[in-house]
Amino acid sequence: MLVFICIIMGALGQISMKAGMSQMERINGISELIDVHTIKSIIYNVYVMGGLFLYMISAFLWLGALSTLDVSFMYPLLSLAYVITAIGAFIFLGETITIMRWMGIWLVIAGCFLVTRS
């Protein structure tokens, strides 16, 4: 259950951070990213901070899961976060998912299914 919560919270964190960063001007390099005004904008963006908070909780819960499960079982399941994030981006951010991306998503799901059967 902890692994599943980690996956969901991590994916929601990514979607939230993307929503927040989409509200900002495009960042075209490291110098723009580390600019004081950019850093302030990021820190004061509720979506970015909320996403980081969700990501932090996910990482903390991951530690709990690591204490009970094999990492060789857990870590491949973390790829489900890619699936949930892509679908969330499609639903909440209006991103386009091409047929090739859908095929990749189904391959990830199939791989996770195989891992859970091992």
N, C-alpha and C positions, 0 to 999 in steps of 0.2 A: 504494500500500500504506500509506503514512504517513497518508493521509486516512482510510482505513478504520480504522486503529488509533486515530486521534484520535477518531473517532466512537464506537467501542466503549468506549474508556477514559472518555470524557466521559459516556456513558450509564451505565456502571458507577459512576462517581463520583456521579452524581445519585441513583442507587438507594441507594448506600451512605449518602449524606448524609441521604436521607429516612428510611432505617431508623434511623439514629442520632437524628434529630430526633423520630421517633415515640416514642422511649424517654423523651423529656423531657415536661415539662408544656407545655401549649399556651401559645404566646407571642401575646399579644393586642395588641401595639403596640410601637412603637419604644422606649418607655421600659422595657418588660420585656425587650426584646432586648438593650439596652445595659446592663442591670443586671449588676453584678459577678458575682453568683451564677450568672446565666444564661450569661455569657461563660465562667466557669470550667467549667460543666457542658458547654458546647459543646467547649471545648478538651480536656477530659479524656475526651470520648466517642470511642472508637476508630473507630466507623463514620463519624462526621463527619470526623475527621482523615484517615482512610483515603480517604474520598471526595474530600476536598480535594486530597490527594496525587495521586490518579488524575487529577483535573481539571487539576492543575498539569503533570503529565507530558503530558497531552493537549495543553495549550496550547504546551508546549515543542516537541513533535513537529509541531504545526501550523506553527510557524515554519519547520521544515525543509521541509515540503510547500509552503509559500508561496514558497520559493526556486526551485521548479521548475515549479509549475503556475499557471495563471491563477486568480485569486481569483474571477472570474466563473463558473468551472467548479466550484471547490472549495466555495465558501460555500453554494450551494444544496444540495450533497450533505450538508452539515452537518445539514440537517433530518432526515436519517435517524437522527440521535441521538434525535429526538423519538419516532420509531417504535420504536427499540430500547428506549428508556426506558419507554415505555408498555407494551410487551410484558413487559419485565423487572418492572415494577411489578405487572402482572397475575400473573406467575408467582411472584415472590419476596415481594411485599408483600401479595398478596391483594386488590389494588384491582380494582374493577369497571370494565370498559370497555363503555360503551353502544354501541349500533348506530351512532349518529351519530359517536362517536369512531372506531370501526372504519372508517367511510366516510372520515373525514378522514385516517386513517392510510393507506388505500389511495390517496387523492389525492396525498399526499406521496410515496409510493412511485412513482406514475405520473409525477409531476413530476420526480423524480430520474432515472427512466428516460429521460425526454425530454432532460434536461440531458446525460446521458452519451452520447446519440446525436448531440448537436450538434457 
